Amino acid sequence: MKQLLLIFIISLIITFHSSLFSQAQKDQQYLFEIGISDGLYSKTLDEYRKIWVHVPESVTNNKNKKYPVLIVLDGDSQLLKIRAILQQLEGDKAPEMIIIGVDNSTNRLRDLTPTKPHNPSPASPVPGGGKKFTQFIENELIPYIDGKYPTTPYRTLWGHSIGALLVLNSLFLHSDKFENYIAIEPSLWRGGDYDYLKEYSDHLKNKQFDRKSLFVGVANTMDRLNLNLDTVSVLRDRSRATEHIRHILSFSKIADANKQNKLNFDWKYYRNEDHNSVVLISTYDALCSIFSWYPEGKN
């Protein structure tokens, strides 16, 4: 009887360990192909923050290999798109990278807007938590990632819309943690009584950004308005409907004109794309632009 019981217990243990091993294999493959769920508690934000992590599969062939990091804001909706684009580029036009998708689904407006208006609307979530969220990324998320995954200190920050606004704010006010910044359709108009365009333009004129790169993607948000405008005439328009594109075009032209700041700046206007459809093509172009030097030393 004891022998039968012992055999039964041993069988359970073997089955349990086999199950764990099988699940570990599945988790590892998911980590390589898509991105595995992870997270950490933030003292700065006083809440648990979820992230998704994609690690290149080549790490299995070289346990000592380390990778640059691409942090994607709105990772809950954008990670799979960015991963698919990078998969097409890595090894040819861009290096393999660890991708960190940060979840901003709970209170996106709070997380990604740098300033709080004097008279916030009571009908919407209160914005203006971008400073704290940036502190979370710099002081908690990056050390957590570096301690757990095979990373190098070479980092890129990606954002779309208000996420792109936070990317620009990170470049101008917190530029020591990232080498590259990708801002797709940044919502520069969202300052309300605070003028992001003026502040960031002043930084472009007065600060130095040696060894920093910025790519800005601009969509055509004019056609849907039926105003018969182009990228020149829209700058003379003063309607609220064109604020978004006017601010981005003005910023891009100012950035282009200030080469003395040593910022490696590039931007592109997408005539046939709107605010959301522009994400895929502009991210592809952004990665090609930022990593134009890759492979190292190419002509």
Phi and psi in degrees as a GROMACS rama.xvg file:
@    title "Ramachandran Plot"
@    xaxis  label "Phi"
@    yaxis  label "Psi"
@TYPE xy
-63.1669  -38.8212  LYS-2
-63.5471  -41.6558  GLN-3
-63.2774  -39.975  LEU-4
-65.5264  -42.1962  LEU-5
-62.5263  -43.6315  LEU-6
-61.5129  -40.8717  ILE-7
-63.4616  -43.5963  PHE-8
-65.6158  -43.432  ILE-9
-61.7898  -39.7214  ILE-10
-62.6746  -41.5976  SER-11
-62.6173  -43.7336  LEU-12
-61.2835  -45.0341  ILE-13
-62.1977  -44.3487  ILE-14
-61.8514  -43.1645  THR-15
-62.7781  -47.0676  PHE-16
-67.0051  -36.2181  HIS-17
-63.5863  -40.1602  SER-18
-63.9591  -44.1904  SER-19
-62.4385  -42.2559  LEU-20
-63.7997  -42.8638  PHE-21
-62.1696  -43.4325  SER-22
-66.7122  -37.0207  GLN-23
-62.8081  -39.755  ALA-24
-63.4684  -42.5487  GLN-25
-63.9623  -43.2981  LYS-26
-61.4072  -41.8355  ASP-27
-64.5218  -42.4685  GLN-28
-65.9995  -37.7825  GLN-29
-64.9402  -37.967  TYR-30
-59.4308  -41.7549  LEU-31
-75.1798  -40.1548  PHE-32
-84.9473  -39.0134  GLU-33
-126.942  -59.8933  ILE-34
145.889  132.043  GLY-35
-98.6209  147.436  ILE-36
-73.0095  136.111  SER-37
-147.948  -176.511  ASP-38
173.168  173.232  GLY-39
-155.591  153.924  LEU-40
-85.7103  130.692  TYR-41
-101.453  119.511  SER-42
-69.9309  -33.3061  LYS-43
-63.334  -43.5529  THR-44
-94.7422  -11.9605  LEU-45
57.8872  46.9617  ASP-46
-164.929  160.515  GLU-47
-79.4393  134.196  TYR-48
-118.26  124.551  ARG-49
-86.3361  141.616  LYS-50
-135.638  161.979  ILE-51
-120.168  142.016  TRP-52
-126.809  125.811  VAL-53
-111.601  126.323  HIS-54
-115.924  132.008  VAL-55
-57.3303  139.136  PRO-56
-66.5422  -20.577  GLU-57
-61.8636  -14.0114  SER-58
-63.0812  -23.4567  VAL-59
-69.3167  -22.9857  THR-60
-91.745  -13.8095  ASN-61
-150.298  95.5057  ASN-62
-65.2229  -17.086  LYS-63
-94.9724  -1.24981  ASN-64
-71.9735  140.968  LYS-65
-123.123  154.44  LYS-66
-128.981  148.54  TYR-67
-62.5928  164.012  PRO-68
-119.87  135.54  VAL-69
-116.602  112.851  LEU-70
-97.519  123.486  ILE-71
-109.695  114.621  VAL-72
-73.5624  153.151  LEU-73
59.1569  38.312  ASP-74
-59.4437  -25.6513  GLY-75
-61.2051  -28.6862  ASP-76
-114.494  -16.1989  SER-77
-110.657  -16.7237  GLN-78
-58.1853  -46.8189  LEU-79
-63.4873  -36.5661  LEU-80
-64.3027  -47.7505  LYS-81
-65.4951  -39.9929  ILE-82
-61.36  -42.7702  ARG-83
-63.4771  -40.6881  ALA-84
-66.1693  -46.997  ILE-85
-63.3254  -34.3119  LEU-86
-60.6657  -33.1893  GLN-87
-76.1821  -24.325  GLN-88
-99.5023  -29.4073  LEU-89
-63.972  137.717  GLU-90
88.6386  -16.6303  GLY-91
-118.177  -57.8773  ASP-92
-113.444  -8.56371  LYS-93
-151.778  152.838  ALA-94
-75.2533  159.639  PRO-95
-62.8402  142.691  GLU-96
-139.347  151.957  MET-97
-82.0406  126.637  ILE-98
-105.608  128.049  ILE-99
-112.61  112.825  ILE-100
-95.2709  119.834  GLY-101
-96.4972  128.819  VAL-102
-75.759  121.649  ASP-103
-121.771  24.7461  ASN-104
-77.4708  -22.5172  SER-105
-74.2419  -50.8699  THR-106
-146.304  71.3192  ASN-107
-61.1553  -44.0568  ARG-108
-62.3996  -39.5726  LEU-109
-65.1417  -47.1688  ARG-110
-63.3404  -41.6805  ASP-111
-105.486  -2.79883  LEU-112
-100.806  125.805  THR-113
-71.1096  -28.5443  PRO-114
-127.332  159.139  THR-115
-107.983  125.665  LYS-116
-66.5022  156.384  PRO-117
-64.1452  -33.5572  HIS-118
-126.968  73.9681  ASN-119
-64.6087  148.129  PRO-120
-72.5239  130.433  SER-121
-70.9568  -11.6687  PRO-122
-86.4129  -7.92628  ALA-123
-130.368  161.13  SER-124
-57.7333  142.043  PRO-125
-70.6573  121.306  VAL-126
-80.6413  -177.809  PRO-127
102.133  14.4497  GLY-128
-95.5994  12.5979  GLY-129
-61.2384  -33.4099  GLY-130
-64.0395  -47.1085  LYS-131
-65.0057  -39.2661  LYS-132
-66.1296  -37.3816  PHE-133
-64.097  -40.2488  THR-134
-62.027  -39.8689  GLN-135
-59.3468  -46.1881  PHE-136
-62.2867  -47.0735  ILE-137
-74.1033  -43.0194  GLU-138
-97.3374  -17.0373  ASN-139
-123.468  -51.7155  GLU-140
-65.9021  -50.0456  LEU-141
-61.8314  -47.4317  ILE-142
-59.8049  -36.2057  PRO-143
-63.9934  -46.5451  TYR-144
-62.9394  -46.2924  ILE-145
-64.5048  -29.6613  ASP-146
-80.8535  -18.5385  GLY-147
-112.218  -27.0932  LYS-148
-122.016  158.007  TYR-149
-78.9056  79.3847  PRO-150
-105.546  158.27  THR-151
-106.861  166.969  THR-152
-80.6962  11.1684  PRO-153
-90.6019  111.87  TYR-154
-128.892  149.606  ARG-155
-125.751  137.891  THR-156
-113.729  129.331  LEU-157
-120.244  138.406  TRP-158
-154.567  154.223  GLY-159
-125.573  136.855  HIS-160
65.2666  -119.876  SER-161
-70.9235  -22.4661  ILE-162
-64.8017  -37.4534  GLY-163
-69.3442  -31.8341  ALA-164
-61.328  -43.1889  LEU-165
-67.3568  -32.4287  LEU-166
-60.7195  -46.6473  VAL-167
-63.6061  -42.0546  LEU-168
-61.8989  -36.8919  ASN-169
-65.9397  -39.9561  SER-170
-63.1977  -46.1998  LEU-171
-81.7855  -28.2226  PHE-172
-116.018  -11.8455  LEU-173
-145.266  55.2402  HIS-174
-88.4952  18.209  SER-175
-97.4431  -4.23811  ASP-176
-104.235  -16.9135  LYS-177
-129.142  148.718  PHE-178
-93.7702  -33.3714  GLU-179
-126.499  146.446  ASN-180
-135.161  125.061  TYR-181
-116.248  116.121  ILE-182
-120.521  103.626  ALA-183
-97.1983  116.437  ILE-184
54.6853  54.5353  GLU-185
-64.0172  134.162  PRO-186
-84.3558  67.1188  SER-187
-67.0131  -20.57  LEU-188
-74.952  -11.8932  TRP-189
-76.2812  3.55813  ARG-190
-69.3946  -18.1772  GLY-191
63.1165  -111.572  GLY-192
-86.4963  8.94046  ASP-193
-117.268  128.779  TYR-194
-97.2984  91.1256  ASP-195
-61.2927  -42.8248  TYR-196
-58.1609  -45.2882  LEU-197
-64.4545  -46.3599  LYS-198
-63.6157  -47.1959  GLU-199
-68.4111  -33.0068  TYR-200
-65.0067  -39.0931  SER-201
-61.9296  -40.4799  ASP-202
-63.8526  -41.175  HIS-203
-60.2057  -34.0694  LEU-204
-83.0452  -27.5245  LYS-205
-116.611  -14.6073  ASN-206
-105.248  166.945  LYS-207
-110.899  139.38  GLN-208
-130.548  45.8931  PHE-209
-56.8842  130.315  ASP-210
67.2274  21.6735  ARG-211
-111.318  143.578  LYS-212
-124.307  141.788  SER-213
-136.625  131.669  LEU-214
-121.007  132.386  PHE-215
-118.796  126.83  VAL-216
-102.157  131.904  GLY-217
-121.805  122.56  VAL-218
-92.8242  163.948  ALA-219
-87.6542  96.2246  ASN-220
-102.961  21.8922  THR-221
-99.0646  -36.7804  MET-222
-57.4585  -39.0964  ASP-223
-66.5531  -16.0729  ARG-224
-87.7003  -13.1602  LEU-225
54.6573  43.3339  ASN-226
-102.708  -1.5677  LEU-227
55.7846  50.6494  ASN-228
-114.827  157.468  LEU-229
-123.644  -174.147  ASP-230
-70.9827  -10.984  THR-231
-93.4289  -52.1628  VAL-232
-67.9747  -27.7606  SER-233
-65.7568  -25.6668  VAL-234
-68.7671  -19.0017  LEU-235
-92.4384  -10.8306  ARG-236
-74.5163  148.109  ASP-237
-125.014  15.778  ARG-238
-77.9254  151.463  SER-239
-63.7805  -28.2232  ARG-240
-62.4773  -27.0401  ALA-241
-103.402  7.87338  THR-242
-54.2364  -44.3005  GLU-243
-58.0724  -57.1736  HIS-244
-71.1078  -33.7609  ILE-245
-60.2317  -43.597  ARG-246
-64.609  -42.4644  HIS-247
-69.1507  -43.6259  ILE-248
-63.646  -42.0983  LEU-249
-61.8787  -45.3751  SER-250
-59.0964  -46.4953  PHE-251
-64.454  -38.5589  SER-252
-69.1125  -37.6966  LYS-253
-65.7205  -42.4852  ILE-254
-62.8287  -39.0171  ALA-255
-64.4425  -33.5822  ASP-256
-82.8487  -11.267  ALA-257
-112.168  68.8225  ASN-258
-71.2737  -18.135  LYS-259
-66.815  -17.0076  GLN-260
-80.9656  -4.66241  ASN-261
67.0548  14.2642  LYS-262
-73.7081  128.379  LEU-263
-79.3048  90.9825  ASN-264
-108.788  139.104  PHE-265
-145.884  147.832  ASP-266
-150.839  162.34  TRP-267
-150.612  139.656  LYS-268
-100.001  132.94  TYR-269
-111.8  96.9302  TYR-270
-59.5336  -32.6306  ARG-271
-104.276  14.0624  ASN-272
-122.428  148.921  GLU-273
-103.04  -171.91  ASP-274
-56.2215  -37.6874  HIS-275
-95.4191  -38.9309  ASN-276
-69.3006  -17.8762  SER-277
-72.0275  -15.6384  VAL-278
-57.158  -47.8999  VAL-279
-65.8928  -55.4506  LEU-280
-66.9422  -37.4365  ILE-281
-72.8821  -32.7508  SER-282
-66.1285  -40.7831  THR-283
-57.652  -50.2621  TYR-284
-64.7114  -37.5313  ASP-285
-62.3284  -46.5048  ALA-286
-64.8714  -39.7477  LEU-287
-64.116  -38.3141  CYS-288
-70.2193  -50.4151  SER-289
-63.446  -36.4471  ILE-290
-104.621  35.2915  PHE-291
-61.9996  -19.6641  SER-292
-81.7104  -8.8543  TRP-293
-90.4643  140.524  TYR-294
-63.4396  157.087  PRO-295
-49.9176  127.56  GLU-296
77.6548  13.5688  GLY-297
-70.6173  154.848  LYS-298
